[in-house]
Amino acid sequence: MNAIVAVNSDWGIGCEGTQAIVIPEDRKYFVKMTSGGVVIAGRKTFEDFPGVLPNRKNIIITNDRGFTAEGAIVVHSVEEVLAEISSDDPRKVFVVGGASVYELFLPMCEYIYVTKIEATPPSDTYFQNLDASPEWALEEQSETKETESGIKYTYCTYARDVGATVSVARGRSRTTAPTPNTRPPA
Ligand SMILES: NC(=O)c1ccc[n+]([C@@H]2O[C@H](COP(=O)([O-])OP(=O)(O)OC[C@H]3O[C@@H](n4cnc5c(N)ncnc54)[C@H](OP(=O)(O)O)[C@@H]3O)[C@@H](O)[C@H]2O)c1
């Protein structure tokens, strides 16, 4: 599975239950990336959506046994999520937040698609700084683009770092010992 997230310069991802800055081009990128696949969302993030995301299998995780959402699959544990996606193509399964759900599933992710927004609005919810993590390496990065209102943003792909050789090949040196490949079987 993969994760997809839009982060501000300080890795902030949300404030008071919503995203402080939404870039329309990033929303289109999100739709393009996730369409035809599976999205896994926490109940709070789902409530910030306009509704069930069309053309995707929506899985919502909550502890609330009474929670329902027409058109979505509601589950109550990580195990139930894994059972629901067991026959889906893992390349098309996306963890879409928020912070608590990223934290639950990041150890199982192979790639993280990060839109970096060059701004620092107030945030109360953060993503882990992947640039400071020995577990993740920046694999690809688009050119930096700019919205009509002048906000700069860059699409980045992080891959689970499988060792120093790969990191060097990607142009990043590492100072820590290589971590074992914890990538789950596809
Ligand atoms: N920038 C981005 O790309 C992006 C993407 C997504 C979200 N966000 C932001 O992230 C923030 C929300 O993140 P959040 O961490 O507060 O909330 P969240 O992860 O969206 O949802 C948290 C809820 O998920 C349920 N949950 C989490 N772990 C569970 C488990 N192990 N078992 C059962 N249920 C579980 C619980 O629901 P119940 O309370 O119902 O039990 C919990 O309260 C918002 O500000 C949102 O805008 C940003």
The ligand as an SDF file (V2000), in Angstrom:
LIG
                    3D

 48 52  0  0  0  0  0  0  0  0999 V2000
   -2.7230   17.4330    4.3230 N   0  0  0  0  0  0  0  0  0  0  0  0
   -3.2530   16.2550    4.0450 C   0  0  0  0  0  0  0  0  0  0  0  0
   -2.9240   15.6410    3.0250 O   0  0  0  0  0  0  0  0  0  0  0  0
   -4.2580   15.6560    4.9800 C   0  0  0  0  0  0  0  0  0  0  0  0
   -4.8690   14.4320    4.6580 C   0  0  0  0  0  0  0  0  0  0  0  0
   -5.7870   13.9030    5.5620 C   0  0  0  0  0  0  0  0  0  0  0  0
   -6.0880   14.5760    6.7280 C   0  0  0  0  0  0  0  0  0  0  0  0
   -5.4730   15.7520    6.9950 N   0  0  0  0  0  0  0  0  0  0  0  0
   -5.7430   16.4630    8.2380 C   0  0  0  0  0  0  0  0  0  0  0  0
   -5.4960   15.6180    9.3530 O   0  0  0  0  0  0  0  0  0  0  0  0
   -6.3450   16.0250   10.4190 C   0  0  0  0  0  0  0  0  0  0  0  0
   -7.0860   14.8140   10.9390 C   0  0  0  0  0  0  0  0  0  0  0  0
   -6.1620   13.8890   11.4620 O   0  0  0  0  0  0  0  0  0  0  0  0
   -6.4510   13.1540   12.8630 P   0  0  0  0  0  0  0  0  0  0  0  0
   -5.2690   12.3250   13.1820 O   0  0  0  0  0  0  0  0  0  0  0  0
   -6.9070   14.1720   13.8340 O   0  0  0  0  0  0  0  0  0  0  0  0
   -7.7330   12.2760   12.5410 O   0  0  0  0  0  0  0  0  0  0  0  0
   -7.9840   11.0270   11.5400 P   0  0  0  0  0  0  0  0  0  0  0  0
   -6.7550   10.1690   11.5100 O   0  0  0  0  0  0  0  0  0  0  0  0
   -8.5200   11.5120   10.2520 O   0  0  0  0  0  0  0  0  0  0  0  0
   -9.1730   10.2670   12.2620 O   0  0  0  0  0  0  0  0  0  0  0  0
   -8.9990    9.8530   13.6090 C   0  0  0  0  0  0  0  0  0  0  0  0
  -10.0900    8.8940   13.9280 C   0  0  0  0  0  0  0  0  0  0  0  0
   -9.9090    7.6680   13.2060 O   0  0  0  0  0  0  0  0  0  0  0  0
  -10.3740    6.6070   14.0140 C   0  0  0  0  0  0  0  0  0  0  0  0
   -9.2550    5.7100   14.3360 N   0  0  0  0  0  0  0  0  0  0  0  0
   -7.9370    5.9880   14.3330 C   0  0  0  0  0  0  0  0  0  0  0  0
   -7.2220    4.9040   14.6660 N   0  0  0  0  0  0  0  0  0  0  0  0
   -8.1150    3.9120   14.8930 C   0  0  0  0  0  0  0  0  0  0  0  0
   -7.9940    2.5360   15.2700 C   0  0  0  0  0  0  0  0  0  0  0  0
   -6.8000    1.9610   15.4930 N   0  0  0  0  0  0  0  0  0  0  0  0
   -9.1150    1.8140   15.3990 N   0  0  0  0  0  0  0  0  0  0  0  0
  -10.3340    2.3580   15.1700 C   0  0  0  0  0  0  0  0  0  0  0  0
  -10.5070    3.6620   14.8070 N   0  0  0  0  0  0  0  0  0  0  0  0
   -9.4090    4.4190   14.6800 C   0  0  0  0  0  0  0  0  0  0  0  0
  -10.9380    7.2230   15.2840 C   0  0  0  0  0  0  0  0  0  0  0  0
  -12.2930    7.5160   14.9710 O   0  0  0  0  0  0  0  0  0  0  0  0
  -13.4530    7.6740   16.1010 P   0  0  0  0  0  0  0  0  0  0  0  0
  -13.0990    8.9110   16.8650 O   0  0  0  0  0  0  0  0  0  0  0  0
  -14.7050    7.7990   15.3070 O   0  0  0  0  0  0  0  0  0  0  0  0
  -13.3850    6.4320   16.9310 O   0  0  0  0  0  0  0  0  0  0  0  0
  -10.1380    8.4980   15.3940 C   0  0  0  0  0  0  0  0  0  0  0  0
  -10.7090    9.4930   16.1940 O   0  0  0  0  0  0  0  0  0  0  0  0
   -7.2910   17.0770    9.8620 C   0  0  0  0  0  0  0  0  0  0  0  0
   -6.8100   18.3680   10.1930 O   0  0  0  0  0  0  0  0  0  0  0  0
   -7.1990   16.8610    8.3610 C   0  0  0  0  0  0  0  0  0  0  0  0
   -7.4790   18.0260    7.6280 O   0  0  0  0  0  0  0  0  0  0  0  0
   -4.5790   16.2980    6.1410 C   0  0  0  0  0  0  0  0  0  0  0  0
  1  2  1  0
  2  3  2  0
  2  4  1  0
  4  5  1  0
  4 48  2  0
  5  6  2  0
  6  7  1  0
  7  8  2  0
  8  9  1  0
  8 48  1  0
  9 10  1  0
  9 46  1  0
 10 11  1  0
 11 12  1  0
 11 44  1  0
 12 13  1  0
 13 14  1  0
 14 15  2  0
 14 16  1  0
 14 17  1  0
 17 18  1  0
 18 19  2  0
 18 20  1  0
 18 21  1  0
 21 22  1  0
 22 23  1  0
 23 24  1  0
 23 42  1  0
 24 25  1  0
 25 26  1  0
 25 36  1  0
 26 27  1  0
 26 35  1  0
 27 28  2  0
 28 29  1  0
 29 30  1  0
 29 35  2  0
 30 31  1  0
 30 32  2  0
 32 33  1  0
 33 34  2  0
 34 35  1  0
 36 37  1  0
 36 42  1  0
 37 38  1  0
 38 39  2  0
 38 40  1  0
 38 41  1  0
 42 43  1  0
 44 45  1  0
 44 46  1  0
 46 47  1  0
M  CHG  2   8   1  16  -1
M  END
$$$$
